[in-house]
Amino acid sequence: MKTEEQFSAEKVLKYLLIGTQVDGVKFGPDSGTTILNFSNYSRKEESDFVLSIETAWTLYPKPTDYPSCEAEIPNLTEKEQFQHIWSMRREKGVNVELGSLSPHLIIHLDSNKVLFVNGRLEKNG
């Protein structure tokens, strides 16, 4: 991703996610899809943001060195995914960034936890 494209994308994501909190979850038609609803109760206008995750993701207890590919992300069961979602409920987003080499989505929460969503699909062969 070009630097100016990354900057523009991060600017939009920061507007949409900073100050929001995980307010709902929906599990997709298969175990590979998780849909998170983020709400911002301090804005007057409708401000829900829906994040459909169709790649590997995890929740880190604090900022860390992030995986470079999907194979480095722990393979979570649906129960483990739900436990992660439950542990970050009502936590507000305080920063958003995209990975520097791949467009991973990295959402920093006010508890210092980090929601990491893989931004690159692995190619077969």
URSUL-V773083 format. One record per backbone hydrogen bond with DSSP energy under -1.0 kcal/mol. NH is the residue of the N-H (numbers start at 1). CO is the residue of the C=O. E is the energy in kcal/mol with one decimal. If there is no record, write none. Layout:
nh->[NH & NH]
co->[CO & CO]
e->[E & E]
This chain:
nh->[6 & 7 & 8 & 9 & 10 & 11 & 12 & 13 & 14 & 15 & 16 & 17 & 18 & 19 & 20 & 21 & 23 & 24 & 26 & 28 & 33 & 34 & 35 & 36 & 37 & 38 & 39 & 49 & 51 & 53 & 58 & 60 & 72 & 73 & 81 & 82 & 83 & 84 & 85 & 86 & 87 & 90 & 91 & 93 & 94 & 95 & 97 & 99 & 104 & 105 & 106 & 107 & 108 & 109 & 110 & 112 & 114 & 115 & 116 & 117 & 118]
co->[2 & 3 & 4 & 5 & 6 & 7 & 8 & 9 & 10 & 11 & 12 & 13 & 14 & 93 & 17 & 39 & 37 & 37 & 35 & 33 & 30 & 53 & 26 & 51 & 24 & 49 & 21 & 38 & 36 & 34 & 116 & 114 & 69 & 70 & 77 & 78 & 79 & 80 & 81 & 82 & 83 & 22 & 88 & 20 & 108 & 108 & 106 & 104 & 102 & 117 & 97 & 115 & 95 & 113 & 92 & 109 & 60 & 107 & 58 & 105 & 56]
e->[-2.6 & -2.5 & -2.2 & -2.7 & -2.8 & -2.1 & -2.0 & -2.6 & -2.7 & -1.9 & -2.2 & -2.4 & -2.3 & -2.8 & -2.1 & -2.3 & -3.5 & -1.0 & -2.4 & -2.3 & -1.6 & -2.3 & -3.1 & -2.8 & -2.7 & -3.2 & -2.5 & -2.8 & -3.0 & -3.5 & -2.1 & -3.1 & -1.5 & -1.7 & -2.5 & -2.6 & -2.3 & -2.2 & -2.6 & -3.1 & -2.1 & -2.0 & -1.8 & -2.5 & -3.1 & -1.3 & -2.4 & -1.9 & -2.3 & -2.2 & -2.7 & -2.7 & -2.7 & -2.8 & -2.1 & -2.2 & -2.4 & -2.8 & -2.7 & -2.8 & -2.6]
